[in-house]
C-alpha cells in the first residue's frame, strides 16, 4: 500500500476517534443546565474591561444596564486608557438608558508582568469588593446580553452548585469571512476543550469563555484571581484552570441569547484574533507547533487530497479512506453550522478553513520569534503565556 493510502487510513482512524472518543465535542446541545429560582437572589457586581470600545458600547452596554435581576446588581466598567472616549460614552449611555448603577473607573498603565485586560479586571474587582458581592460577572465590552441573562446565569450556578458558569457568546457571522472562519473557531475550541468534560469533577479539562463568566467572589479570592494569572494572554482558559485546580466546580456551554456585537469584516481582522494567542496556546514550544501543523494536515487536509489522488490514480483504498474521513469531518461540523444558522454547504469547506488556521498558527509563532509577542488592544506582550503551564 502506498504512503497516500496509509496516511488516508490514519486520518480516517483519527476521525473515528474524534467522533466517539473526544467527549462528543461536535454536539451543540450543551446549553445552560436545568435551573430553578433560588430562595434569595445574591448580590452581583458586573466587571467590564474596556479599551477603545466606543464603536461597540452602544450595542452592548444598554443590554447590561437593562438586566432584569431580582437581587442587587451593579456594573463597574474599567476604561483601560482608551483614546476614543469609551469612559465618557459609558456614562452618557447610563444617563440615557438608566437601569443598573454604573461606575466607570480607570486603572492606569499596567505594571510589568500584567496583561492589560487582566490589570483592568483586577481594578474592577477591587472596586466591586467594596460592595461585598457574592458573585462577579466578568463580561467583555462587546457582549450583548438578553434581559434575563444575569438572572439565568445565577440560577444555573445556584441550582447546579457551580463556582464558575461561563457561556460561549454567539459571535457575529455576517461577512463572507465571518461565515467561513467563525463557526470553525468555536468548533476547534470545543475539540480542544470538550464542553461535557469541563463540568466533570476530577477531569483535567478546564476552560471558560472570557466574554461571559459568572464567578463566585469568594472562589475568585481563594484562587487569587486575577493575580495568579496576571501574565496570561489566554486569560479565560487560565481562569478556569485556576478555579478548577483549586477544587472549584465549573461549567461551560454555548449561549442562546448572549451575543458578541464585534464585527470581523475582513480576513485580516479574524487573522489577528486567532494569531494573537495561537502560539501561546502551544506554550511557545516549537515541538508542539510542529506537531500541531502535522496534526492539522493529517486530520483536515489529507482526506480531500487522498480522495482526489485516489480518484485520479484509480486507488480504491485511498479514495475510500479519504472520502470517509472527509464525510465524518463534514458530518461533525454540521451541528455547529446549524447553531450559527449558516448554510450547510459550508461544511465540506472545513479543510479550507483548517488550512487558514494552520497558517494563522504558524504566523503567530513567526510574530513571537520576531519579538512582537501577543497583543491586546494595541499593547504587545513579549513575555510567554504561562496559562497552560499551570495545568
N, C-alpha and C positions, 0 to 999 in steps of 0.2 A: 504494500500500500504506500502511496506517495505521501510526502510531507504535508501536502494540502489536505489530504484525506484525514490524516492523523490530527492535524490542527483543527479541522472542522469537527471531528468526533470529540476532541477535547472541549471545544466551545459548546457543543450540544450537551455534554456532561455537565459543564458549568451551569448551563441554563436549567437543566433538570434539578440541580442542587438549589439554585436561586429560587426556582418555582416552589419547592417544597421544604427547603431547609433554612431559609433566611427569614423566619418569622412572618411569612406571608406579607412581606413588605409591600407588595404590589396592590394589596387591597386598600380601599379608601373609606372603609366604614368605621375607622377609629375616630369617633366624634366624642363630644363631652359625655362622660359616663352618666348613668342614671343618678338622679339627684332629687332631693326634696328640700323644702324650705326649712331652714334652721329655726329653732325656737327663738333665738335672738340673732340679730344681724350685727356682726362685728364691725369695728371701725376700720376703714381702709384709706391709705394715702396712695395716690397715683403719682408716680415719678416719671417725668418725660424729659429725657436728654434731647436737646435741640441745638443744632448748629447750622445756620443758614437755611432755615426751613420755611421762610416766608411764602414760598411758592405752594407748599402743600398744607400749611396750617389752616387756611380757611376751609379745607375739605376734611380735616381730621379733628382739630381741637373742639369745634362745636359738638361733635359726637360724644366727647368725654364730658363736656360741660352739661350735656343733656341726659346723663345717666340716671335712670330710674332706679335708684338704690334705696332700700328702706332704712339702712343704717347711716352712720356718719361717714362721709367721704369728702376728701379734699384733694386738689390737684396741685402738684409742685412741678412747674416747668423750669428747667435749668437751661438758661441761654448761655451756651458754651462759646463765648467770644464771637458771636455772629456779626457779620458785616452788612446784613440785609434788613436789619430792623426786626428780627424774629421776636425778641422780647417785647418790644413796644406793640407789635401786631397782636401778640398773645393777649396783652392787657386790653387792647381795643376789642378783640373778639369776645373777651369775658364780659366787658361792659355792654356789648351789643346783644349777646345771647343770654346772659345771666346763667343760672344753673349752679353747679357746684362751685365752691370757693376756689379761686386760683391765686397762687403765689408764684411770682417769677423771680428766680434767683440767678446769680452769676458766680461761677466758682473761680474765675481767674485761670491763668495758664496752668496746665497740668505739670507737676514736678517730674523729674526723671524717673523712669520706671513705670509710669502710668500711661495707658492709652486714654485719649481724650474723652471717649464716650464713658468709660468706667469712672473717670475722675468726675464727670458731670453726674453720673448716677450716685457716686459717693456723696456729693454735695446735696443732691436731692433727698437721699435717705437721711442725711444729717438734719435737714430741715424738717423732715417728716417725724423724726424721733421725738421732737418736742410735743407732738400730738399723741404719742404713745399708741400707734395703731396696732391692731392685731395682724393685719395683712398689708403687704405692699403690692401694688400693681405696677410693674415695670413695663412701659409701653413706649414704642418709638413715635416720633413726631409725625410720621407718615401713615399711621394706622388709624383707620376709622372704625368705631365700634357701634354696633346696634344698641338701641337704648337700654336693653336689658343685659348687655354683655357682662358688666361687673356683677350684677345680681346672679347670673348663671354661673360665672366662674367661682364665686364664693360658695354658692350652693353645692357645686360639684366638689370643691375642696372639703367642705364640712361633711357632706354625706359620705364621701369616699375615704376620709381620713388622710387626704394628701397634704403634704407640706409645700408642694410646688405643683401648680397646674398651668400648663402652657398650651397655647393654640398657635398652630402654624397659619398665620394670616393668609388669606387668599390673595396672591399677588395679581397685579394688573396684567391682562392679556388682551391688548388691543392692536398693537402694531404687528407687522409681519414677524419681526424678530422676537417679540414677546411670545407670540404663539408658538414659535419653533423652540425657544430656549426655556421659557419659564416653567411650563409643566414638567419638563425633564429635570429642571433644577430640584424640584420637590421630590420627584421620582428617585433621583440619585441620592438625595438626602435620606429618604426613607429606606433605601437599600443599605446605606451605611449604618443607620440607626433605626432598625425596625421598631415602629411605634409600640407594637404589642409587647416587646421585651422591656421597654423602658419602665413600664408600670410594675414589672415583676420584682418583688423584693429579693435581693440577693443576686440578681443578674448584674453583669458588668456594663450593660448597655445603658448609657445615660446621655440625654440630650434635651434641649429646650429650644424654643424659637424666640429669639430676643425681642420680637415685636410685641409679644403679649405673654407676660409671665406674672402669675399671681403667686406670691411667696409669703409664707408666714414670717412675720417680723422677728420673732424670737429665733427661728431657724436661721434666718439671714445673719443675725448677730452671732449665733453659735458657730456658724460656718465662716465667719469673718468675711462676709460679702459686703462690698466688693474688694476689700483689701487683699484677700488671699488670691485673687485672680487679676490683680491690677494691671499686669502686662499682657493679658490675653487679648489677642485680636479676635479669635472666635469666642467671644465672651459668653454666648448663650450655652454652648456646649460645656465650657469651663464652669459656668454657674451650676448647671445640672450635675456635673461630676462632683463638684464640691459639696452640694446638698446631699446627693445620694451616698457619697463616700462617708459622710458623717451620720449615716443611718436614716436619712430622710426618705419619705415616700413620695415619688414624683410621677407625673403623668404628662404625656404629650400627645396631641391629636390634631386633626385637621379642623379648621374653623369653618363655620357655616355663615356667620354674619360678622366676621372681623376681617376687614379688607385693607390691603395696602393701596394707597392712592398715588404712590410714587410712579411716575412714568419712566419707562426704559425704551424710548422710541427707536434708538439706533443700536446696532450690534456693539458699537464701542461702549455704550453705557452698560450693557449686560456683561461685556468682556471685563470691564473694570470691577463690576460687582463680584464676579467669580474669582478673577485673578488676584484680587487684593488679599485673599486669605487661603487660596488653594494650596500653596506650598507650606503655609503654617499648619494646615490640616495634616500634612505629611511630616510634621516635626522638623522641617528643613533638612530632611535626610535624603541624600542623593540615591541611596539604595531603594528607599520607599518610592521615590519618584520614578526610578526605572521600573520597579515592579508595577506601579500604577499604570504607567504608559503601556507596558506589555499586557497587563490585565485588561485595560480598556480595548486594546487592539484585538486580543483573542476573543473577548466576550462580545464586543459590539461590531467590530469591523470585519472579522473573519467570516461570520455567517453569510452576508451578501456576496463577499468576494468568492467564497467557496462555492456558493450556488452558481454564480455566473461562470466561474472557471470550470466547474463540473459540467455545466450545460455545453460550454464551448469545446470541452475535450471528451465529451461522452463518458465522464466518470460518474457512474451512478452513485457511488458511495459519497463522493464529495458533494454532489448536488443534493442528495438526500439529507446528509448530516447538516449541511449549510442551510438548506431550506427549512428543516425542522427547527434548528436553533433560531433562525430569523422569525419563524412563526411563533415560537414561545416568547421571544423578545417582544414582538408586536402585541401578543395577547396580554402580557403583563403590563403593557403601557396603556392599554385601552381604558382601564378604570380611572387613571389619572386624567386622561383627556376628557372623560365624561365629567369628572369632578370640576374641571376647568371649563366645561361647556364648549369644547373645541371639536372641530370636525375629526372624525375617526380616521380619515385617510392620512392624517399626520403620523399615525402610529408606525407605519413602515419606514418613515424617515428618521427614526430614532438613531440609526447608525450615523447619519449626517450630524445630528446634534451631538452625539457622543464624540465624534471627531473634533468638533468645535471645543468641547470641554477638555479634550486631550491637549489641544493647542493652548487653551487658556491656562491649564495647569503647568505646562512647560514654560509659558510666558511668565507665570508667577515666580517660578524658580529663577528664570533669567533676571527678572527685576530684583529679586533678592540678592543675587550674586553681583549685580551692578551697584549694590549698596543703597537701593531705593527703599527696600523694606515694604512692609504693609502700609496701607494708607486708610485714613478715615477722615472725610470732610476736609480735605486739603492738608491734613497732617500726615507725615510719614514716620513710621516707627521701624527703626532698623533692628531693634532687639528681637530675637527669636521669640515666637509664641510658645509658651510652656504649658498651654492649657491642656494639651493631650498628654503631657508628661506626668500629670498629676493622677492619671488613672492607675 
